[in-house]
């Protein structure tokens, strides 16, 4: 899970001030964790505390996201999601925002098959993002993580994503100058996955993702969630990112990784 958190923290200062180059300092005093980190770890909490048959996972996920998310009202929630977090009667609102994809990483680590990963992804996503594109973006991300951590190579992952989710017919160099800020799954997840497909190691994936522009923290969180599962994370980058987390976020990360350890480069 640290991969998504790293992407979020490094991308945080570029979300509204895109950096169209791979040349930049990864961490600075302007970096911070956002709703991407908080909701990713809230989903992890739900996965840890739902029943063995997962029948209560949607309800537990709602509780986890609200309980963990409410202490951070200024972390970057979108308008409708902010209302959902603080609602006494939260209901899905047909969203296809990229928030569904950035928070789903835990499903790719917990699931023991593609079918199980899909089921977990749907359960934690449909509580808010029940639009087909919101569900698809989350599922594509979770499945890519599962394939990456279970031994598929990049070409095999690309082929699976192309066949089942998105026909990615562009390069990052080809879109970098024109790609604009976008908060939808359909215009964030393919770009994030392509950044991973073009990478040669974890840090390179992170730098490619940031250089793409757009919704930088979320795009990088998605890219790096897959890159961690494939390459592992260098210890120096992990330690730098962890220094930005508060105690509640660190505890959630440690608790999840005690059951489903992350991958070290």
KOLROTI-380092 format. One record per residue (C-alpha): residue number from 1; residue in one letter; z, x, y. Coordinates in steps of 0.05 Angstrom, whole numbers, always signed. Layout:
BEGIN
<vogu NUM; "a"; <Z; X; Y>>;
...
END
This chain:
BEGIN
<vogu 1; "x"; <+0; +0; +0>>;
<vogu 2; "x"; <+9; +59; +46>>;
<vogu 3; "x"; <-67; +63; +55>>;
<vogu 4; "x"; <-72; -3; +91>>;
<vogu 5; "x"; <-12; +15; +134>>;
<vogu 6; "x"; <-43; +82; +154>>;
<vogu 7; "x"; <-108; +48; +173>>;
<vogu 8; "x"; <-70; -2; +215>>;
<vogu 9; "x"; <-27; +49; +251>>;
<vogu 10; "x"; <-84; +98; +265>>;
<vogu 11; "x"; <-130; +41; +287>>;
<vogu 12; "x"; <-78; +7; +331>>;
<vogu 13; "x"; <-94; +45; +394>>;
<vogu 14; "x"; <-169; +35; +385>>;
<vogu 15; "x"; <-172; -40; +374>>;
<vogu 16; "x"; <-190; -56; +446>>;
<vogu 17; "x"; <-214; +14; +463>>;
<vogu 18; "x"; <-262; +33; +408>>;
<vogu 19; "x"; <-275; +106; +392>>;
<vogu 20; "x"; <-346; +115; +365>>;
<vogu 21; "x"; <-336; +183; +334>>;
<vogu 22; "x"; <-301; +214; +274>>;
<vogu 23; "x"; <-271; +266; +320>>;
<vogu 24; "x"; <-201; +244; +343>>;
<vogu 25; "x"; <-128; +258; +332>>;
<vogu 26; "x"; <-103; +213; +276>>;
<vogu 27; "x"; <-34; +199; +304>>;
<vogu 28; "x"; <-8; +196; +376>>;
<vogu 29; "x"; <+49; +166; +415>>;
<vogu 30; "x"; <+4; +106; +428>>;
<vogu 31; "x"; <+1; +87; +355>>;
<vogu 32; "x"; <+43; +30; +326>>;
<vogu 33; "x"; <+43; -17; +267>>;
<vogu 34; "x"; <+15; -87; +278>>;
<vogu 35; "x"; <+12; -154; +243>>;
<vogu 36; "x"; <-33; -121; +191>>;
<vogu 37; "x"; <+24; -79; +165>>;
<vogu 38; "x"; <+75; -135; +170>>;
<vogu 39; "x"; <+34; -186; +133>>;
<vogu 40; "x"; <+10; -136; +80>>;
<vogu 41; "x"; <+83; -121; +64>>;
<vogu 42; "x"; <+101; -195; +67>>;
<vogu 43; "x"; <+50; -210; +14>>;
<vogu 44; "x"; <+78; -152; -27>>;
<vogu 45; "x"; <+147; -183; -20>>;
<vogu 46; "x"; <+119; -249; -46>>;
<vogu 47; "x"; <+87; -215; -105>>;
<vogu 48; "x"; <+153; -182; -122>>;
<vogu 49; "x"; <+194; -246; -117>>;
<vogu 50; "x"; <+149; -299; -147>>;
<vogu 51; "x"; <+158; -323; -219>>;
<vogu 52; "x"; <+125; -288; -277>>;
<vogu 53; "x"; <+73; -342; -285>>;
<vogu 54; "x"; <+58; -341; -210>>;
<vogu 55; "x"; <+60; -416; -206>>;
<vogu 56; "x"; <+105; -412; -144>>;
<vogu 57; "x"; <+67; -355; -110>>;
<vogu 58; "x"; <+36; -397; -54>>;
<vogu 59; "x"; <+104; -426; -34>>;
<vogu 60; "x"; <+138; -359; -40>>;
<vogu 61; "x"; <+83; -327; +1>>;
<vogu 62; "x"; <+92; -377; +58>>;
<vogu 63; "x"; <+167; -363; +58>>;
<vogu 64; "x"; <+157; -288; +56>>;
<vogu 65; "x"; <+106; -287; +112>>;
<vogu 66; "x"; <+148; -331; +157>>;
<vogu 67; "x"; <+215; -297; +143>>;
<vogu 68; "x"; <+187; -227; +149>>;
<vogu 69; "x"; <+138; -243; +206>>;
<vogu 70; "x"; <+182; -282; +254>>;
<vogu 71; "x"; <+222; -223; +280>>;
<vogu 72; "x"; <+157; -193; +307>>;
<vogu 73; "x"; <+128; -245; +355>>;
<vogu 74; "x"; <+89; -193; +395>>;
<vogu 75; "x"; <+57; -154; +339>>;
<vogu 76; "x"; <-14; -181; +349>>;
<vogu 77; "x"; <-17; -247; +312>>;
<vogu 78; "x"; <-78; -290; +327>>;
<vogu 79; "x"; <-65; -355; +363>>;
<vogu 80; "x"; <-69; -403; +304>>;
<vogu 81; "x"; <-32; -356; +258>>;
<vogu 82; "x"; <+23; -347; +309>>;
<vogu 83; "x"; <+32; -422; +309>>;
<vogu 84; "x"; <+32; -422; +233>>;
<vogu 85; "x"; <+86; -368; +229>>;
<vogu 86; "x"; <+133; -408; +272>>;
<vogu 87; "x"; <+116; -477; +245>>;
<vogu 88; "x"; <+168; -518; +207>>;
<vogu 89; "x"; <+111; -549; +167>>;
<vogu 90; "x"; <+58; -494; +158>>;
<vogu 91; "x"; <-9; -517; +131>>;
<vogu 92; "x"; <-75; -480; +119>>;
<vogu 93; "x"; <-122; -485; +177>>;
<vogu 94; "x"; <-191; -469; +148>>;
<vogu 95; "x"; <-193; -399; +177>>;
<vogu 96; "x"; <-244; -345; +160>>;
<vogu 97; "x"; <-210; -292; +202>>;
<vogu 98; "x"; <-204; -221; +176>>;
<vogu 99; "x"; <-129; -228; +171>>;
<vogu 100; "x"; <-138; -254; +101>>;
<vogu 101; "x"; <-170; -189; +78>>;
<vogu 102; "x"; <-123; -141; +113>>;
<vogu 103; "x"; <-60; -169; +80>>;
<vogu 104; "x"; <-85; -178; +8>>;
<vogu 105; "x"; <-80; -106; -16>>;
<vogu 106; "x"; <-19; -117; -60>>;
<vogu 107; "x"; <-59; -164; -104>>;
<vogu 108; "x"; <-106; -108; -122>>;
<vogu 109; "x"; <-47; -65; -146>>;
<vogu 110; "x"; <-9; -120; -183>>;
<vogu 111; "x"; <-66; -154; -220>>;
<vogu 112; "x"; <-82; -129; -290>>;
<vogu 113; "x"; <-154; -155; -292>>;
<vogu 114; "x"; <-207; -177; -243>>;
<vogu 115; "x"; <-192; -250; -260>>;
<vogu 116; "x"; <-118; -241; -247>>;
<vogu 117; "x"; <-133; -205; -181>>;
<vogu 118; "x"; <-177; -263; -160>>;
<vogu 119; "x"; <-123; -314; -177>>;
<vogu 120; "x"; <-70; -275; -139>>;
<vogu 121; "x"; <-116; -266; -80>>;
<vogu 122; "x"; <-131; -340; -77>>;
<vogu 123; "x"; <-58; -359; -82>>;
<vogu 124; "x"; <-36; -315; -23>>;
<vogu 125; "x"; <-97; -329; +19>>;
<vogu 126; "x"; <-107; -405; +15>>;
<vogu 127; "x"; <-40; -418; +48>>;
<vogu 128; "x"; <-74; -403; +114>>;
<vogu 129; "x"; <-146; -380; +105>>;
<vogu 130; "x"; <-175; -434; +60>>;
<vogu 131; "x"; <-245; -429; +88>>;
<vogu 132; "x"; <-294; -402; +36>>;
<vogu 133; "x"; <-309; -341; +78>>;
<vogu 134; "x"; <-235; -326; +87>>;
<vogu 135; "x"; <-223; -332; +13>>;
<vogu 136; "x"; <-284; -289; -3>>;
<vogu 137; "x"; <-265; -233; +45>>;
<vogu 138; "x"; <-195; -228; +15>>;
<vogu 139; "x"; <-220; -230; -56>>;
<vogu 140; "x"; <-274; -177; -44>>;
<vogu 141; "x"; <-221; -131; -16>>;
<vogu 142; "x"; <-171; -142; -72>>;
<vogu 143; "x"; <-224; -134; -126>>;
<vogu 144; "x"; <-250; -69; -94>>;
<vogu 145; "x"; <-179; -42; -95>>;
<vogu 146; "x"; <-170; -61; -168>>;
<vogu 147; "x"; <-236; -29; -187>>;
<vogu 148; "x"; <-219; +34; -147>>;
<vogu 149; "x"; <-151; +43; -180>>;
<vogu 150; "x"; <-176; +30; -251>>;
<vogu 151; "x"; <-230; +83; -254>>;
<vogu 152; "x"; <-295; +54; -227>>;
<vogu 153; "x"; <-335; +102; -186>>;
<vogu 154; "x"; <-361; +87; -116>>;
<vogu 155; "x"; <-430; +65; -140>>;
<vogu 156; "x"; <-400; +18; -191>>;
<vogu 157; "x"; <-354; -13; -138>>;
<vogu 158; "x"; <-412; -20; -90>>;
<vogu 159; "x"; <-455; -53; -143>>;
<vogu 160; "x"; <-400; -103; -161>>;
<vogu 161; "x"; <-388; -121; -88>>;
<vogu 162; "x"; <-463; -128; -75>>;
<vogu 163; "x"; <-473; -172; -136>>;
<vogu 164; "x"; <-413; -217; -125>>;
<vogu 165; "x"; <-395; -216; -51>>;
<vogu 166; "x"; <-437; -182; +3>>;
<vogu 167; "x"; <-507; -153; +4>>;
<vogu 168; "x"; <-492; -92; +47>>;
<vogu 169; "x"; <-558; -68; +73>>;
<vogu 170; "x"; <-536; -23; +131>>;
<vogu 171; "x"; <-505; +44; +143>>;
<vogu 172; "x"; <-447; +58; +191>>;
<vogu 173; "x"; <-493; +105; +232>>;
<vogu 174; "x"; <-542; +47; +236>>;
<vogu 175; "x"; <-492; -2; +266>>;
<vogu 176; "x"; <-444; +43; +304>>;
<vogu 177; "x"; <-477; +35; +372>>;
<vogu 178; "x"; <-483; -40; +369>>;
<vogu 179; "x"; <-426; -65; +326>>;
<vogu 180; "x"; <-379; -107; +369>>;
<vogu 181; "x"; <-307; -131; +363>>;
<vogu 182; "x"; <-305; -186; +311>>;
<vogu 183; "x"; <-246; -220; +277>>;
<vogu 184; "x"; <-284; -256; +221>>;
<vogu 185; "x"; <-284; -235; +148>>;
<vogu 186; "x"; <-359; -238; +142>>;
<vogu 187; "x"; <-368; -188; +199>>;
<vogu 188; "x"; <-310; -142; +183>>;
<vogu 189; "x"; <-302; -136; +108>>;
<vogu 190; "x"; <-374; -112; +93>>;
<vogu 191; "x"; <-368; -59; +148>>;
<vogu 192; "x"; <-300; -37; +123>>;
<vogu 193; "x"; <-325; -30; +52>>;
<vogu 194; "x"; <-387; +7; +74>>;
<vogu 195; "x"; <-342; +57; +110>>;
<vogu 196; "x"; <-308; +70; +43>>;
<vogu 197; "x"; <-374; +74; +6>>;
<vogu 198; "x"; <-398; +129; +53>>;
<vogu 199; "x"; <-334; +170; +49>>;
<vogu 200; "x"; <-318; +234; +11>>;
<vogu 201; "x"; <-241; +231; +14>>;
<vogu 202; "x"; <-185; +189; +43>>;
<vogu 203; "x"; <-184; +220; +112>>;
<vogu 204; "x"; <-260; +217; +117>>;
<vogu 205; "x"; <-257; +142; +100>>;
<vogu 206; "x"; <-206; +132; +155>>;
<vogu 207; "x"; <-247; +170; +206>>;
<vogu 208; "x"; <-311; +132; +188>>;
<vogu 209; "x"; <-275; +66; +193>>;
<vogu 210; "x"; <-247; +82; +263>>;
<vogu 211; "x"; <-315; +107; +286>>;
<vogu 212; "x"; <-347; +41; +267>>;
<vogu 213; "x"; <-312; +6; +325>>;
<vogu 214; "x"; <-298; -68; +324>>;
<vogu 215; "x"; <-229; -93; +304>>;
<vogu 216; "x"; <-207; -22; +291>>;
<vogu 217; "x"; <-138; -31; +262>>;
<vogu 218; "x"; <-158; -86; +214>>;
<vogu 219; "x"; <-224; -54; +194>>;
<vogu 220; "x"; <-189; +12; +180>>;
<vogu 221; "x"; <-133; -23; +142>>;
<vogu 222; "x"; <-184; -54; +95>>;
<vogu 223; "x"; <-223; +11; +86>>;
<vogu 224; "x"; <-161; +52; +74>>;
<vogu 225; "x"; <-130; +2; +25>>;
<vogu 226; "x"; <-190; +15; -20>>;
<vogu 227; "x"; <-193; +90; -4>>;
<vogu 228; "x"; <-120; +99; -25>>;
<vogu 229; "x"; <-134; +67; -92>>;
<vogu 230; "x"; <-195; +111; -103>>;
<vogu 231; "x"; <-175; +179; -73>>;
<vogu 232; "x"; <-101; +176; -63>>;
<vogu 233; "x"; <-67; +192; +3>>;
<vogu 234; "x"; <-51; +263; +27>>;
<vogu 235; "x"; <+25; +271; +33>>;
<vogu 236; "x"; <+20; +297; +105>>;
<vogu 237; "x"; <-16; +234; +128>>;
<vogu 238; "x"; <+33; +190; +91>>;
<vogu 239; "x"; <+93; +223; +124>>;
<vogu 240; "x"; <+62; +217; +193>>;
<vogu 241; "x"; <+49; +143; +183>>;
<vogu 242; "x"; <+118; +129; +155>>;
<vogu 243; "x"; <+149; +156; +218>>;
<vogu 244; "x"; <+122; +96; +256>>;
<vogu 245; "x"; <+154; +44; +210>>;
<vogu 246; "x"; <+221; +11; +224>>;
<vogu 247; "x"; <+275; +4; +170>>;
<vogu 248; "x"; <+254; -66; +146>>;
<vogu 249; "x"; <+181; -44; +137>>;
<vogu 250; "x"; <+202; +20; +102>>;
<vogu 251; "x"; <+246; -18; +54>>;
<vogu 252; "x"; <+190; -67; +36>>;
<vogu 253; "x"; <+142; -9; +24>>;
<vogu 254; "x"; <+193; +29; -19>>;
<vogu 255; "x"; <+211; -33; -59>>;
<vogu 256; "x"; <+138; -48; -74>>;
<vogu 257; "x"; <+119; +23; -91>>;
<vogu 258; "x"; <+179; +29; -138>>;
<vogu 259; "x"; <+144; -23; -181>>;
<vogu 260; "x"; <+71; -6; -166>>;
<vogu 261; "x"; <+69; +66; -142>>;
<vogu 262; "x"; <+15; +86; -93>>;
<vogu 263; "x"; <-33; +142; -107>>;
<vogu 264; "x"; <-25; +211; -79>>;
<vogu 265; "x"; <-84; +257; -65>>;
END
